Amino acid sequence: MANRHDVIIWDADVHGAPDGFTTYTFEKAFTLINQAAEPSKKLLAFARDVEKNSQSNAGLAQFFIGFEDRCHFSKSMSAD
């Protein structure tokens, strides 16, 4: 099995802010990745900014091509 790192980002205005690296935070993240939901406009704007800002670093840019579009399919992204 390959090593991987998952980053789970949610809109704190919609789902509340995490309180650090507590058990509750991990449970909240697990709940959010397993429920059907569309990303908020604020989260999509964040994804758009990440993609735009990554373009200045060729090594990084390859990972963020179409990042905003992929955020619409976050459930399927977390299932691999």
N, C-alpha and C positions, 0 to 999 in steps of 0.2 A: 504494500500500500504506500502510495506517495504521500509525502508531507504536504500539508496545505494550511493556509491561514484563511479563515473566514472573517469578514468584517460585516457586522450587522449595524446598519444606520437607520434610525427611525426619527420621525418628526416629533420632537418633544412637545410641541404645541398640541399635537393630536393624542399622543400616547403617554405623555409624561416624561420627565427627565430622569435618567438613571441616577442612583445615589452612590455611585462608585462601583467597585467590583464585588458586589455582594451576591449572595445566592438569589435574591429577588431579581437583580438585574439579569442574571443568566436565565432565570425562569421566564422573565418578561421577553427576552430576546428569542428564546425557544418558542414561546407562544406566538410571537409576531411572525416568525418565519414559517409557521405551520398554519396560518390562517390566510384565507383569500382576502386580498385588499388591493386597492389601487394606490399607488404612491400619491402623496399630496403634491400640490403645485410647488410648495416650498422645497420639498425633497427633490422634485424634478429639476428645479432651478439650481439646487446644490450639485446635482449630477451633471448638469450642463456646464457649470463653472469648473468642476473637476476635469471634465473632458477638455474644455477650452484651455485651462491652465496646464494640463499635461502635455500639450502640443509643443511646448518649449523644451521638452526633454524626450529625445527620440526613443531612448530605452524604455521610458515610462509610457509614452503615448500609445504604444501598441496594445497596452492592456486596457485602455479607456476609449478605444474606438467604438462609437455607438453606445456609450455608457448610459446615456439618458434613456435610450430605447430599451436597453436590457433591464433597466429598473422596473419597467412595466411587467417583467417576467421574473420578479425576484423569487417567487415560490419555486419555479423550475430551476433557477440558478442555485438554490440552496439544496436541491435534491441530489446532486451528483456526488 
